[in-house]
Amino acid sequence: MNKDLLQTIKFTLFSLSAGIIQLGSFALLHDAVHLPWWPSYLISLVLSVLWNFTLNRNFTFKSASNVPVAMAKVFAYYLVFTPLSTYVGNYLTGTLHMNDYLVTIMNMLVNLVTEFFYQKYYVFKDTLSKDR
């Protein structure tokens, strides 16, 4: 199978598992603990990012890179994505009264696509294992 297609499939599957973690923790925080949308979203996002980064680094991109450097690059992505997605999501749920879960899933889909390209072509670009 084409290496790029295989990476895309793996990234998508691992992201789906991270999505389950994100939606599950979001539901727990939002519906059981009754936190507002934005703290529920932020906490669940952090949990899913940690899970997703670990799996994709080891199994999708099979990177031999320095973990702290790779994490710092991913952190830089989230320095932009997190405030933007939180602001937009809070506006959509709070001002426009869109469904909290719909907005969360929309953010997750944007994250899936943008983070795949960011990780593939920036975070792990020069450090991908050549023999795997």
TORSE-104150 format. One line per 10 residues: number of its first residue (from 0); their letters; for each residue x, y, z of N, C-alpha, C. Coordinates in nm, 3 decimals. Example, Ala and Ser with C-alpha at 12.3 -4.5 7.8 and 13.67 -1.06 7.14 Angstrom:
0 = AS = 1.319 -0.569 0.780 1.230 -0.450 0.780 1.320 -0.330 0.780  1.285 -0.225 0.708 1.367 -0.106 0.714 1.290 0.003 0.787 $
//
This chain:
0 = MNKDLLQTIK = 0.085 -0.119 0.000 0.000 0.000 0.000 0.089 0.124 0.000  0.045 0.226 -0.064 0.116 0.352 -0.070 0.140 0.403 0.073  0.265 0.447 0.100 0.304 0.493 0.234 0.219 0.612 0.280  0.192 0.707 0.192 0.112 0.824 0.228 -0.032 0.785 0.262  -0.088 0.694 0.185 -0.225 0.649 0.212 -0.230 0.574 0.345  -0.131 0.490 0.370 -0.126 0.416 0.496 -0.113 0.512 0.615  -0.030 0.614 0.601 -0.018 0.714 0.708 -0.150 0.786 0.732  -0.219 0.819 0.624 -0.347 0.888 0.637 -0.449 0.800 0.708  -0.454 0.673 0.672 -0.547 0.580 0.736 -0.513 0.562 0.884  -0.386 0.541 0.915 -0.346 0.526 1.055 -0.378 0.651 1.136 $
10 = FTLFSLSAGI = -0.342 0.768 1.080 -0.369 0.893 1.151 -0.518 0.908 1.178  -0.599 0.877 1.079 -0.744 0.889 1.095 -0.796 0.793 1.202  -0.749 0.669 1.201 -0.795 0.571 1.301 -0.751 0.610 1.442  -0.627 0.653 1.456 -0.581 0.696 1.589 -0.654 0.822 1.633  -0.683 0.909 1.538 -0.758 1.030 1.571 -0.901 0.997 1.611  -0.958 0.894 1.551 -1.091 0.851 1.594 -1.088 0.802 1.739  -0.981 0.729 1.775 -0.971 0.684 1.915 -0.953 0.804 2.007  -0.877 0.903 1.964 -0.863 1.026 2.042 -0.996 1.101 2.048  -1.071 1.094 1.941 -1.203 1.156 1.938 -1.298 1.092 2.039  -1.288 0.961 2.055 -1.370 0.893 2.156 -1.332 0.942 2.295 $
20 = IQLGSFALLH = -1.202 0.956 2.319 -1.156 1.009 2.447 -1.206 1.152 2.466  -1.196 1.231 2.361 -1.239 1.370 2.372 -1.389 1.381 2.395  -1.468 1.310 2.317 -1.613 1.318 2.335 -1.657 1.258 2.468  -1.592 1.149 2.509 -1.627 1.088 2.638 -1.596 1.178 2.755  -1.478 1.237 2.755 -1.441 1.327 2.864 -1.523 1.456 2.857  -1.552 1.502 2.736 -1.637 1.620 2.720 -1.776 1.593 2.780  -1.833 1.479 2.747 -1.966 1.445 2.798 -1.965 1.436 2.951  -1.863 1.374 3.005 -1.852 1.362 3.151 -1.845 1.500 3.216  -1.756 1.585 3.163 -1.738 1.718 3.222 -1.859 1.809 3.199  -1.915 1.802 3.079 -2.025 1.892 3.042 -2.158 1.847 3.102 $
30 = DAVHLPWWPS = -2.187 1.717 3.092 -2.319 1.669 3.131 -2.325 1.617 3.274  -2.218 1.555 3.322 -2.220 1.501 3.459 -2.171 1.603 3.562  -2.063 1.674 3.529 -2.006 1.773 3.621 -2.071 1.910 3.599  -2.133 1.929 3.484 -2.203 2.053 3.448 -2.110 2.174 3.434  -1.992 2.150 3.376 -1.905 2.261 3.340 -1.959 2.326 3.213  -1.933 2.455 3.195 -1.971 2.519 3.068 -1.896 2.457 2.950  -1.938 2.494 2.829 -1.878 2.434 2.709 -1.727 2.451 2.706  -1.676 2.573 2.723 -1.534 2.597 2.697 -1.440 2.523 2.792  -1.460 2.515 2.925 -1.366 2.435 3.004 -1.380 2.286 2.975  -1.500 2.241 2.947 -1.519 2.100 2.911 -1.441 2.069 2.783 $
40 = YLISLVLSVL = -1.451 2.159 2.686 -1.381 2.143 2.559 -1.229 2.145 2.579  -1.179 2.242 2.655 -1.034 2.254 2.673 -0.974 2.132 2.742  -1.036 2.087 2.849 -0.984 1.970 2.922 -0.988 1.846 2.833  -1.098 1.825 2.763 -1.109 1.707 2.678 -1.013 1.715 2.559  -0.988 1.835 2.510 -0.891 1.853 2.401 -0.751 1.813 2.447  -0.710 1.857 2.563 -0.577 1.824 2.615 -0.562 1.672 2.630  -0.662 1.607 2.685 -0.655 1.460 2.700 -0.641 1.390 2.565  -0.717 1.435 2.467 -0.710 1.370 2.335 -0.579 1.399 2.264  -0.525 1.519 2.284 -0.397 1.556 2.219 -0.284 1.467 2.272  -0.279 1.448 2.401 -0.174 1.363 2.459 -0.182 1.221 2.404 $
50 = WNFTLNRNFT = -0.301 1.167 2.399 -0.322 1.032 2.345 -0.283 1.027 2.197  -0.334 1.120 2.119 -0.313 1.121 1.975 -0.165 1.142 1.938  -0.098 1.233 2.007 0.042 1.259 1.978 0.126 1.133 2.000  0.102 1.067 2.112 0.180 0.947 2.145 0.159 0.837 2.041  0.037 0.810 2.006 0.009 0.704 1.909 0.062 0.739 1.770  0.038 0.861 1.726 0.081 0.897 1.591 0.232 0.907 1.579  0.299 0.954 1.682 0.444 0.961 1.678 0.504 0.821 1.666  0.450 0.728 1.742 0.506 0.592 1.746 0.461 0.503 1.631  0.337 0.515 1.588 0.283 0.417 1.494 0.252 0.473 1.355  0.213 0.597 1.344 0.180 0.652 1.212 0.305 0.703 1.142 $
60 = FKSASNVPVA = 0.377 0.791 1.209 0.495 0.852 1.148 0.623 0.779 1.185  0.615 0.690 1.284 0.731 0.611 1.328 0.854 0.698 1.339  0.836 0.808 1.409 0.942 0.908 1.417 1.047 0.871 1.519  1.171 0.892 1.481 1.284 0.873 1.571 1.328 1.007 1.629  1.241 1.106 1.619 1.278 1.240 1.661 1.287 1.253 1.812  1.348 1.360 1.853 1.356 1.398 1.993 1.215 1.432 2.040  1.165 1.358 2.138 1.026 1.376 2.183 1.000 1.518 2.233  1.086 1.577 2.316 1.057 1.714 2.360 1.050 1.815 2.244  1.132 1.798 2.143 1.127 1.889 2.028 0.997 1.870 1.952  0.960 1.745 1.928 0.835 1.717 1.857 0.716 1.769 1.938 $
70 = MAKVFAYYLV = 0.719 1.750 2.068 0.610 1.799 2.153 0.603 1.952 2.150  0.717 2.016 2.147 0.720 2.163 2.141 0.658 2.212 2.010  0.685 2.142 1.901 0.626 2.179 1.772 0.474 2.160 1.773  0.429 2.051 1.832 0.286 2.027 1.843 0.223 2.131 1.936  0.293 2.164 2.043 0.245 2.268 2.135 0.226 2.400 2.061  0.317 2.431 1.969 0.305 2.555 1.891 0.178 2.553 1.806  0.146 2.437 1.749 0.021 2.425 1.673 -0.098 2.457 1.762  -0.096 2.399 1.882 -0.209 2.418 1.974 -0.213 2.557 2.037  -0.101 2.630 2.033 -0.104 2.770 2.077 -0.191 2.855 1.984  -0.203 2.810 1.860 -0.289 2.880 1.763 -0.428 2.815 1.760 $
80 = FTPLSTYVGN = -0.431 2.684 1.744 -0.559 2.614 1.727 -0.650 2.627 1.849  -0.595 2.611 1.968 -0.678 2.608 2.089 -0.753 2.738 2.114  -0.683 2.854 2.116 -0.760 2.976 2.139 -0.862 3.004 2.028  -0.823 2.978 1.903 -0.917 3.002 1.793 -1.039 2.912 1.803  -1.016 2.782 1.823 -1.129 2.689 1.829 -1.214 2.713 1.954  -1.152 2.752 2.064 -1.228 2.780 2.186 -1.312 2.906 2.167  -1.253 3.010 2.110 -1.325 3.135 2.088 -1.443 3.113 1.993  -1.416 3.049 1.879 -1.521 3.025 1.781 -1.628 2.934 1.840  -1.584 2.828 1.907 -1.679 2.735 1.967 -1.765 2.800 2.073  -1.704 2.882 2.156 -1.780 2.952 2.259 -1.880 3.049 2.197 $
90 = YLTGTLHMND = -1.840 3.114 2.088 -1.932 3.203 2.017 -2.049 3.124 1.957  -2.018 3.011 1.893 -2.122 2.932 1.829 -2.220 2.873 1.930  -2.167 2.828 2.045 -2.255 2.769 2.147 -2.322 2.874 2.234  -2.249 2.979 2.269 -2.301 3.078 2.362 -2.386 3.186 2.296  -2.343 3.234 2.181 -2.414 3.345 2.115 -2.516 3.294 2.013  -2.472 3.200 1.930 -2.563 3.147 1.828 -2.644 3.027 1.875  -2.613 2.978 1.994 -2.686 2.867 2.057 -2.687 2.740 1.973  -2.574 2.714 1.907 -2.560 2.588 1.834 -2.540 2.476 1.935  -2.570 2.356 1.894 -2.555 2.239 1.979 -2.410 2.221 2.022  -2.387 2.202 2.152 -2.252 2.188 2.206 -2.174 2.073 2.142 $
100 = YLVTIMNMLV = -2.240 1.961 2.120 -2.173 1.845 2.062 -2.142 1.867 1.914  -2.232 1.931 1.843 -2.207 1.961 1.702 -2.085 2.050 1.688  -2.075 2.152 1.771 -1.960 2.244 1.765 -1.832 2.171 1.801  -1.837 2.086 1.902 -1.720 2.009 1.942 -1.674 1.918 1.829  -1.767 1.851 1.764 -1.733 1.762 1.652 -1.679 1.842 1.533  -1.736 1.958 1.507 -1.683 2.043 1.398 -1.538 2.082 1.428  -1.508 2.121 1.552 -1.371 2.153 1.590 -1.279 2.032 1.574  -1.330 1.916 1.610 -1.249 1.794 1.599 -1.215 1.764 1.453  -1.309 1.786 1.363 -1.283 1.761 1.221 -1.181 1.858 1.163  -1.192 1.985 1.201 -1.092 2.083 1.157 -0.955 2.044 1.212 $
110 = NLVTEFFYQK = -0.953 2.004 1.337 -0.828 1.962 1.401 -0.768 1.841 1.329  -0.849 1.744 1.296 -0.802 1.622 1.229 -0.726 1.656 1.101  -0.787 1.737 1.018 -0.727 1.768 0.887 -0.603 1.856 0.903  -0.615 1.964 0.979 -0.502 2.057 0.989 -0.384 1.996 1.064  -0.412 1.919 1.168 -0.302 1.860 1.243 -0.231 1.751 1.165  -0.303 1.675 1.083 -0.237 1.574 1.000 -0.130 1.638 0.913  -0.167 1.741 0.840 -0.071 1.805 0.751 0.041 1.874 0.830  0.007 1.934 0.941 0.107 2.000 1.025 0.210 1.899 1.076  0.162 1.786 1.125 0.255 1.685 1.177 0.335 1.621 1.064  0.270 1.585 0.958 0.339 1.517 0.848 0.445 1.605 0.781 $
120 = YYVFKDTLSK = 0.409 1.730 0.756 0.499 1.815 0.679 0.582 1.913 0.762  0.560 1.916 0.892 0.641 2.003 0.976 0.702 1.928 1.095  0.620 1.872 1.180 0.670 1.811 1.304 0.763 1.694 1.273  0.718 1.602 1.189 0.794 1.480 1.164 0.859 1.474 1.026  0.857 1.582 0.954 0.907 1.585 0.815 1.050 1.533 0.801  1.141 1.587 0.881 1.282 1.552 0.866 1.327 1.436 0.955  1.235 1.382 1.033 1.276 1.280 1.130 1.208 1.147 1.110  1.132 1.132 1.003 1.063 1.006 0.981 1.162 0.894 0.957  1.131 0.783 1.017 1.214 0.665 1.000 1.209 0.620 0.855  1.324 0.605 0.795 1.331 0.568 0.653 1.309 0.419 0.631 $
130 = DR = 1.335 0.338 0.735 1.330 0.193 0.715 1.196 0.131 0.756  1.100 0.207 0.799 0.973 0.147 0.843 0.864 0.175 0.745 $
//
